[in-house]
Amino acid sequence: MSATAVAAAPLSERAQLGRALLGRFARRSLDVLVAIWIFSGAIVFVEPSPYELAFVLVLPVALLAGLGLYRSTVGLLAIIFLFTPFALIACFQVRYSSVTSALTFSLVTIFLLVTSYFVANFVAEAPGRRMKLIVSAYTAAALFASILGTLAYLRLVPASDLFLLYGRARATFKDPNVFGPFLILPAMFALQRILLGDRRQVIWGGLFYMVIFVGVFVSFSRAAWGHFALSSGMVLALVFFLEANAREKVRILMMSLAGALLLVVALAGLLSIPAVNHLFEVRAASQDYDSGATGRFGRQGYAFELALDHPWGIGPAEFRNLRIVEEPHNVYVTVLHVYGWGGGFLFYLLIAVTLWKGFAALARPSPYRLLAIPLISTFAMLAGESAIIDTDHWRHLYLLIGLIWGVSSAMGQYESHAAGKRLLV
């Protein structure tokens, strides 16, 4: 319709036409904005981070685009609604911090939960195309962070110290212990392409996997090292037993041996650098802060006892002002302090239901099962890692939750297509 015709149309028709044009523009721009948002997850120097700011643009555009809301994600929405009052009540229990800073912390948590609900519905609406979009953007972010962190560790970029902490690579993150685990999900999708893809996918997947492997290594996070290894083993086993045919199983066995040899060579090359070898020996050894009454595990016991005495919680950032200045570094204890018993229970429920949905998705044949394998292989290990570190503000934790709920919803809607073509993103 021409501009003249639009101007001549009745007001109601012009309003409808305007809404239609706005909706069309929103649908066209939504994928681009989501890709930018996912990529911004690699830049977490401050709170609120660019990730939060980018989502503020994504959400209204998604609503204008008519994003569907699915019955299968209502459980996730219910958890968010029930969690919110407990998290806010706990903010008013603080004694040493300001209520404003406590509210900011809890509102960020609620905000991140909302992102998981958005992702779940976004993926459920078009699982193949949108998972490819998200994985591609996440892979680009992981490669950017890995390369920057590695080059900074090797002192090959200007102002390298900005991207290091205690001699360990942190790239554009606050902490190496967040940087390392952030990289793992794209590496698992890359590994799956190595195992089942064509020659081109094998080459690119292998390159991505190795670059991310080096990035995880130079973070010198022991938890990230274990997470990477165990998630890789889980992807390998699940693909082998659930998806590979006889010919692919032979190929996987051969490639696994070759890949393991290549990783050993790469690791040996890294350890041949004296500074790398020294830090590796330090990090691989038992750390003083892990043991003793005030060590990581000792203070977790004290933190749990404290939590039992405060059903409404003590609020964010309060524990460090009490008898022990270090945080518990166990999210399953921390959430009881920060969000109270009710908020802590709902956080446990969120993790448990997400694990159940992920493993249930693996149990039924579907063209979407290859989307679920890297997700649950990463999330299951992240849930375990949360017992030794606080993860309740890790952006990729909530992204993983949303992706698992989204893929699970898609599998429930399209179970009749179980014999369809496998989706390898």
C-alpha positions as CSV (number, residue, x, y, z in Angstrom):
1,M,0.0,0.0,0.0
2,S,1.4,3.4,-0.9
3,A,1.9,6.3,1.6
4,T,-1.0,8.2,-0.1
5,A,-3.3,5.3,0.3
6,V,-2.3,4.8,3.9
7,A,-2.9,8.5,4.7
8,A,-6.4,8.3,3.0
9,A,-7.4,5.2,5.0
10,P,-9.7,5.5,8.0
11,L,-8.0,6.0,11.3
12,S,-8.8,2.5,12.6
13,E,-7.4,0.9,9.4
14,R,-4.3,3.0,9.6
15,A,-3.8,1.9,13.2
16,Q,-4.2,-1.7,12.2
17,L,-1.8,-1.3,9.3
18,G,0.7,0.5,11.6
19,R,0.6,-2.4,14.1
20,A,1.0,-4.9,11.3
21,L,4.0,-3.1,9.9
22,L,5.5,-2.7,13.3
23,G,5.0,-6.4,14.0
24,R,6.6,-7.3,10.7
25,F,9.6,-5.1,11.5
26,A,9.9,-6.7,15.0
27,R,9.8,-10.2,13.6
28,R,12.6,-9.4,11.1
29,S,14.8,-7.7,13.7
30,L,14.2,-10.1,16.6
31,D,16.7,-12.8,15.5
32,V,19.4,-10.1,15.0
33,L,18.8,-8.6,18.5
34,V,18.8,-12.1,20.1
35,A,22.1,-12.9,18.5
36,I,23.6,-9.6,19.8
37,W,22.2,-10.3,23.2
38,I,23.6,-13.9,23.4
39,F,27.0,-12.6,22.2
40,S,27.0,-9.9,24.9
41,G,27.0,-12.7,27.5
42,A,30.8,-12.8,27.0
43,I,31.2,-9.3,28.4
44,V,30.5,-9.4,32.2
45,F,32.8,-6.8,33.8
46,V,30.0,-5.0,35.7
47,E,26.5,-5.5,36.9
48,P,24.1,-4.8,35.3
49,S,26.2,-6.1,32.3
50,P,25.6,-5.5,28.6
51,Y,23.7,-8.8,28.6
52,E,21.0,-7.3,30.8
53,L,20.9,-4.0,28.8
54,A,20.6,-5.9,25.5
55,F,17.8,-8.0,26.9
56,V,15.9,-4.8,27.7
57,L,15.8,-4.2,23.9
58,V,15.0,-7.9,23.0
59,L,12.0,-8.3,25.3
60,P,9.7,-5.5,23.9
61,V,10.7,-6.5,20.3
62,A,9.7,-10.1,21.1
63,L,6.3,-9.0,22.4
64,L,5.7,-6.8,19.3
65,A,6.7,-9.8,17.2
66,G,4.0,-11.9,18.8
67,L,6.2,-14.4,20.6
68,G,4.2,-17.4,21.6
69,L,3.9,-18.6,25.2
70,Y,3.7,-22.3,25.7
71,R,1.8,-24.3,28.2
72,S,4.8,-26.5,28.7
73,T,6.8,-23.6,30.1
74,V,4.1,-22.5,32.7
75,G,6.0,-24.5,35.4
76,L,9.0,-22.3,34.8
77,L,6.9,-19.1,35.0
78,A,5.3,-20.4,38.3
79,I,8.7,-20.9,39.8
80,I,9.7,-17.3,39.0
81,F,6.5,-15.9,40.4
82,L,6.8,-17.9,43.6
83,F,10.5,-17.2,44.0
84,T,10.2,-13.4,43.7
85,P,8.5,-12.5,47.0
86,F,10.9,-14.7,49.0
87,A,13.9,-13.0,47.3
88,L,12.5,-9.5,48.0
89,I,11.7,-10.3,51.6
90,A,15.2,-11.5,52.2
91,C,16.6,-8.2,51.1
92,F,15.0,-6.5,54.2
93,Q,16.9,-8.9,56.5
94,V,20.3,-7.3,55.8
95,R,22.2,-5.7,58.7
96,Y,25.6,-4.7,57.2
97,S,24.7,-4.0,53.5
98,S,22.2,-1.4,52.3
99,V,18.7,-2.5,51.4
100,T,19.2,-0.8,48.0
101,S,22.3,-3.0,47.1
102,A,20.5,-6.1,48.3
103,L,17.4,-5.3,46.2
104,T,19.7,-4.7,43.2
105,F,21.2,-8.1,43.7
106,S,17.9,-9.9,44.0
107,L,16.3,-8.0,41.1
108,V,19.2,-9.2,38.9
109,T,18.5,-12.8,39.9
110,I,14.8,-12.3,39.1
111,F,15.7,-10.7,35.8
112,L,17.9,-13.6,34.9
113,L,15.1,-16.0,35.6
114,V,12.9,-14.0,33.3
115,T,15.5,-14.4,30.5
116,S,15.3,-18.2,31.0
117,Y,11.5,-18.1,30.5
118,F,11.9,-15.9,27.4
119,V,14.5,-18.3,25.9
120,A,12.3,-21.4,26.7
121,N,9.4,-19.9,24.6
122,F,11.7,-18.4,21.9
123,V,13.2,-21.9,21.3
124,A,10.0,-23.8,21.6
125,E,8.5,-21.7,18.8
126,A,11.1,-22.7,16.1
127,P,13.6,-25.1,17.8
128,G,15.8,-25.9,14.8
129,R,16.3,-22.4,13.4
130,R,16.5,-20.7,16.8
131,M,18.8,-23.1,18.4
132,K,21.2,-22.7,15.5
133,L,21.0,-18.9,15.9
134,I,21.7,-19.1,19.6
135,V,24.5,-21.7,19.3
136,S,26.2,-19.7,16.5
137,A,26.1,-16.5,18.6
138,Y,27.3,-18.3,21.7
139,T,30.1,-20.0,19.8
140,A,31.2,-16.6,18.4
141,A,31.2,-15.2,22.0
142,A,33.1,-18.2,23.3
143,L,35.7,-17.9,20.5
144,F,36.1,-14.2,21.1
145,A,36.6,-14.7,24.9
146,S,38.9,-17.7,24.4
147,I,41.2,-16.0,22.0
148,L,41.3,-12.8,24.0
149,G,42.0,-14.7,27.2
150,T,44.7,-16.8,25.6
151,L,46.4,-13.9,24.0
152,A,46.3,-11.9,27.2
153,Y,47.7,-14.8,29.1
154,L,50.6,-15.0,26.6
155,R,51.0,-11.1,26.9
156,L,50.3,-10.7,23.2
157,V,47.7,-8.0,23.4
158,P,48.0,-4.4,24.8
159,A,46.9,-4.0,28.5
160,S,47.0,-7.7,29.1
161,D,46.6,-7.3,32.8
162,L,43.0,-6.1,32.3
163,F,42.1,-9.6,31.1
164,L,44.0,-11.5,33.8
165,L,43.4,-12.1,37.5
166,Y,46.1,-13.6,39.8
167,G,48.0,-14.6,36.6
168,R,45.0,-16.5,35.2
169,A,43.0,-15.6,32.1
170,R,39.6,-14.1,32.8
171,A,39.1,-12.3,29.4
172,T,36.0,-10.0,29.7
173,F,34.7,-11.7,32.9
174,K,35.1,-10.7,36.5
175,D,36.6,-14.0,37.5
176,P,38.5,-16.9,35.7
177,N,36.1,-19.3,37.5
178,V,33.2,-17.8,35.5
179,F,35.2,-17.4,32.3
180,G,36.2,-21.1,32.1
181,P,32.7,-22.6,32.5
182,F,31.1,-20.1,30.2
183,L,33.1,-21.6,27.3
184,I,31.9,-25.2,27.7
185,L,28.5,-25.3,26.0
186,P,29.7,-24.2,22.5
187,A,32.6,-26.7,22.9
188,M,30.1,-29.5,23.4
189,F,28.1,-28.6,20.3
190,A,31.4,-28.4,18.4
191,L,32.3,-31.9,19.7
192,Q,29.0,-33.3,18.6
193,R,29.7,-31.9,15.1
194,I,33.1,-33.6,15.1
195,L,31.4,-36.9,16.0
196,L,28.5,-36.9,13.5
197,G,29.1,-34.1,11.0
198,D,30.4,-34.1,7.5
199,R,34.0,-33.3,6.6
200,R,33.5,-29.5,6.7
201,Q,31.7,-29.7,10.1
202,V,34.5,-32.0,11.5
203,I,37.2,-29.5,10.5
204,W,35.4,-26.4,11.9
205,G,34.1,-28.2,14.9
206,G,37.6,-29.5,15.7
207,L,39.1,-26.0,15.3
208,F,36.5,-24.5,17.6
209,Y,36.9,-27.2,20.2
210,M,40.6,-26.8,20.4
211,V,40.5,-23.0,20.7
212,I,37.9,-23.3,23.5
213,F,40.0,-26.1,25.1
214,V,43.0,-23.7,25.3
215,G,40.7,-20.9,26.7
216,V,39.4,-23.2,29.4
217,F,42.9,-24.4,30.2
218,V,44.4,-20.9,30.7
219,S,41.6,-19.9,33.0
220,F,43.3,-22.4,35.4
221,S,40.0,-23.1,37.0
222,R,40.1,-26.7,38.4
223,A,36.3,-26.8,38.3
224,A,36.2,-25.7,34.7
225,W,38.8,-28.3,33.8
226,G,36.7,-31.1,35.4
227,H,33.5,-29.7,33.9
228,F,35.0,-29.6,30.4
229,A,36.4,-33.2,30.6
230,L,33.2,-34.7,32.2
231,S,30.8,-32.9,29.8
232,S,33.0,-34.0,26.8
233,G,32.8,-37.6,28.1
234,M,29.1,-37.4,28.5
235,V,28.5,-36.0,25.0
236,L,30.7,-38.7,23.6
237,A,28.8,-41.5,25.5
238,L,25.3,-40.2,24.7
239,V,26.0,-39.7,21.0
240,F,27.6,-43.1,20.8
241,F,24.7,-45.0,22.5
242,L,21.7,-42.9,21.6
243,E,22.3,-41.5,18.1
244,A,25.2,-43.1,16.2
245,N,24.6,-46.0,13.8
246,A,27.1,-48.9,13.5
247,R,29.3,-47.1,11.0
248,E,29.2,-43.9,13.0
249,K,30.2,-45.8,16.1
250,V,33.4,-47.1,14.4
251,R,34.1,-43.5,13.3
252,I,33.5,-42.2,16.8
253,L,35.9,-44.7,18.4
254,M,38.6,-43.8,15.9
255,M,38.1,-40.1,16.2
256,S,38.1,-40.3,20.0
257,L,41.5,-41.9,20.0
258,A,42.9,-39.4,17.6
259,G,41.3,-36.5,19.4
260,A,42.6,-37.7,22.8
261,L,46.1,-37.9,21.3
262,L,45.7,-34.4,19.9
263,L,44.6,-33.0,23.2
264,V,47.6,-34.6,25.0
265,V,49.9,-33.1,22.4
266,A,48.3,-29.7,22.9
267,L,48.5,-30.0,26.7
268,A,52.1,-31.0,26.5
269,G,52.8,-28.0,24.3
270,L,51.2,-25.7,26.8
271,L,53.0,-27.2,29.7
272,S,56.4,-26.8,27.9
273,I,56.1,-23.1,28.7
274,P,57.7,-22.7,32.1
275,A,55.2,-20.1,33.5
276,V,52.3,-22.2,32.4
277,N,53.8,-25.4,33.9
278,H,54.4,-23.6,37.2
279,L,50.8,-22.3,37.5
280,F,49.4,-25.6,36.4
281,E,51.3,-27.4,39.3
282,V,50.1,-24.8,41.8
283,R,46.4,-25.1,40.6
284,A,46.5,-28.9,40.4
285,A,47.7,-29.2,44.0
286,S,45.5,-29.0,47.0
287,Q,44.7,-25.4,47.9
288,D,45.0,-24.0,51.5
289,Y,41.6,-22.3,51.3
290,D,39.9,-25.7,50.7
291,S,40.6,-27.2,54.1
292,G,40.3,-26.2,57.7
293,A,37.5,-24.7,59.8
294,T,37.5,-21.5,57.7
295,G,38.4,-23.3,54.4
296,R,35.9,-23.8,51.6
297,F,34.4,-26.9,53.0
298,G,34.6,-25.9,56.7
299,R,32.7,-22.7,56.1
300,Q,30.1,-24.4,54.1
301,G,29.1,-26.4,57.2
302,Y,29.0,-23.1,59.3
303,A,27.0,-21.5,56.5
304,F,24.4,-24.3,56.5
305,E,23.9,-24.1,60.2
306,L,23.5,-20.3,59.9
307,A,20.9,-20.8,57.2
308,L,18.8,-23.1,59.4
309,D,18.6,-20.3,62.0
310,H,17.2,-17.7,59.5
311,P,14.2,-19.0,57.6
312,W,13.8,-15.6,55.8
313,G,17.4,-15.5,54.9
314,I,20.0,-12.9,55.9
315,G,20.1,-11.1,52.5
316,P,22.7,-10.8,49.7
317,A,26.4,-10.1,50.7
318,E,25.8,-10.5,54.4
319,F,27.7,-13.8,55.1
320,R,31.1,-12.2,54.4
321,N,30.4,-9.7,57.3
322,L,29.9,-12.4,59.9
323,R,32.4,-14.8,61.5
324,I,34.0,-15.9,58.2
325,V,34.8,-13.3,55.6
326,E,34.9,-15.7,52.6
327,E,31.7,-16.7,50.9
328,P,30.5,-20.4,51.3
329,H,31.2,-21.1,47.6
330,N,28.3,-23.5,47.4
331,V,25.2,-22.1,45.7
332,Y,22.9,-24.6,47.4
333,V,23.8,-23.1,50.8
334,T,24.1,-19.5,49.5
335,V,20.6,-19.4,48.1
336,L,19.2,-20.2,51.6
337,H,21.0,-17.1,52.9
338,V,20.2,-14.8,50.0
339,Y,16.6,-15.8,49.3
340,G,15.5,-17.5,52.5
341,W,14.2,-21.0,52.8
342,G,11.4,-20.5,50.4
343,G,13.6,-19.0,47.7
344,G,16.2,-21.7,48.3
345,F,13.7,-24.5,47.9
346,L,12.4,-23.0,44.7
347,F,16.0,-22.7,43.4
348,Y,16.5,-26.4,44.2
349,L,13.2,-27.2,42.4
350,L,14.3,-25.2,39.4
351,I,17.6,-27.2,39.1
352,A,15.8,-30.5,39.8
353,V,13.0,-30.0,37.3
354,T,15.4,-28.8,34.6
355,L,17.6,-31.9,35.1
356,W,14.5,-34.1,34.9
357,K,13.3,-32.4,31.7
358,G,16.8,-32.7,30.2
359,F,17.2,-36.4,30.9
360,A,13.6,-37.1,29.9
361,A,14.3,-35.4,26.5
362,L,17.2,-37.9,26.1
363,A,14.9,-40.9,26.8
364,R,12.6,-40.4,23.8
365,P,13.8,-40.6,20.1
366,S,13.3,-37.3,18.3
367,P,14.9,-35.2,15.6
368,Y,15.6,-32.7,18.5
369,R,17.6,-35.1,20.7
370,L,20.9,-33.9,19.3
371,L,19.9,-30.4,20.5
372,A,19.4,-31.8,24.0
373,I,22.6,-33.9,24.3
374,P,25.1,-31.0,24.6
375,L,22.6,-29.0,26.8
376,I,22.1,-31.7,29.4
377,S,25.8,-32.7,29.3
378,T,26.8,-29.2,30.2
379,F,24.0,-28.4,32.6
380,A,24.3,-31.6,34.7
381,M,28.0,-30.9,35.3
382,L,27.2,-27.2,36.0
383,A,24.7,-28.3,38.6
384,G,27.4,-30.4,40.2
385,E,29.9,-27.6,40.0
386,S,27.5,-25.4,41.9
387,A,28.2,-27.3,45.0
388,I,31.7,-25.8,45.1
389,I,31.0,-22.3,43.7
390,D,28.2,-19.7,43.7
391,T,26.5,-19.8,40.3
392,D,23.3,-17.9,41.0
393,H,24.4,-14.9,38.9
394,W,26.0,-16.8,36.1
395,R,24.2,-15.7,32.9
396,H,24.8,-18.9,31.1
397,L,23.2,-21.0,33.9
398,Y,19.9,-19.3,33.1
399,L,20.4,-19.5,29.4
400,L,21.0,-23.3,29.7
401,I,17.8,-23.6,31.8
402,G,15.8,-21.8,29.2
403,L,17.3,-23.8,26.3
404,I,16.5,-27.1,28.1
405,W,12.9,-26.1,28.8
406,G,12.6,-24.9,25.2
407,V,13.9,-28.0,23.6
408,S,11.9,-30.2,25.9
409,S,8.7,-28.2,25.0
410,A,9.5,-28.7,21.3
411,M,10.0,-32.4,21.7
412,G,6.6,-32.6,23.4
413,Q,4.9,-30.8,20.6
414,Y,6.5,-32.8,17.8
415,E,6.8,-36.3,19.2
416,S,5.0,-37.6,16.1
417,H,8.0,-36.5,14.0
418,A,10.4,-38.9,15.8
419,A,11.5,-40.4,12.6
420,G,12.5,-37.0,11.1
421,K,15.9,-35.8,10.1
422,R,18.3,-35.3,12.9
423,L,19.1,-31.6,13.8
424,L,22.8,-31.1,14.1
425,V,23.6,-27.4,14.8
